[in-house]
Amino acid sequence: MGFLSTLRVALNALRVNLLRSMLTMLGIIIGVAAVIAMIAVGGGAQARVEEQIRSLGSNVMIVLPGSTTSSGIRLGAGAAQTLTEDDARAIAIEVENVVSAPSLRGSGQMVNGSTNWSSVIYGATPEYFEVREWKIVSGRGFEPNELSGAAKVGLIGQTTVRQLFGENMPPESVVDQTIRVRKVPITIIGVLERKGQSALGQDQDDVLFVPLSTARSRLFGSAHGRLRRVGVINVKVAEGADMKVAEERIRELLRQRHRLQSGQEDDFTIRNLTEMLQAQEQSSRVLSLLLAAVASVSLLVGGIGIMNIMLVSVTERTREIGLRMAVGARGRDILSQFLIEAVTLSLIGGVIGVALGVGSSYAIGSFAGWATVMRPEAVVLAVGFAAAVGVFFGFYPARKASRLLPIEALRYE
């Protein structure tokens, strides 16, 4: 018997028992749909972490001031003012393959006509935007004379633009507009590209950048003093350079500059943001694999259901098998027929499961607000696994059917 004839006989057998075939496929349908949906949700989580890494800039670490003690109470990192612009300049000069960018951070009320908004204010240098890989979509950056002369100019984030100028204000129309920040007139010279949320869920676009000298002398007062204290030094390590080596070199340099003895603790803290987010990415990858593994249990259950139904089918069709073998069908023809039935159940269930899984993924993304990423390899894997389940669990019943003796099968009641 040829393959097409065997396939036709197998499909006819499935059509005769349509309801039972549909119920048998249900486990495969649910399993494939669950695998695809879970992989899509896990892929969305990984994509979100990758987006957070890109928003911080690649290969970034930050240097924070150290802690201080007040009335016997040790305050956290950043409480003391131990970092200066000179420290940032020394890092840039003496540590290879790095770019350093000092910055100050504060907040304040911004006013544009009758509209006001409280936002985060940064005092920064042009290197900050190189470290953070933050582009200007309209206007220009800070010029050297503006940095040295504490010019009243600023770069503005898109959330702040929306709050101060309205939803429909194009970025190019914001340039050269003047707003008041802590009663100081600031002229907008550029609008930054959208960054989105940070790893902590903060809106990175709700921000205003001014020159570091402007922040120190005009907006934040003289608290940072003539030593030109800064709040943070952002450091970007060149692609291919060793982050650990750069971190140790920065630590050695700052300890030397701050005249710390060998037994003294660091008066600063270095945090490697890329390692933290990569660890988060690894955790989300493990979670997505775990979810896919749990969903795969449904495929296993579906396979057991196929084996059970195929064994019942062999029992019910024993006389039919005996008759076919008596008129010339060979054992391999019977084996092929039952294998084709099992694989067909799995593949049809797999296709329906793919459609249901894709639809579920988009529904989850739409209604629950979760990011989902549909990967073609996940679809191929789920369908391939469904076919493998059909072969694996259908082989034993098919083999049992092919080994029946014609005379015994014909006598079966």
Order of alpha helices (4+ residues) and beta strands (2+ residues): alpha-alpha-beta-beta-beta-alpha-beta-beta-alpha-beta-alpha-beta-alpha-alpha-beta-beta-beta-beta-alpha-beta-alpha-alpha-alpha-alpha-alpha
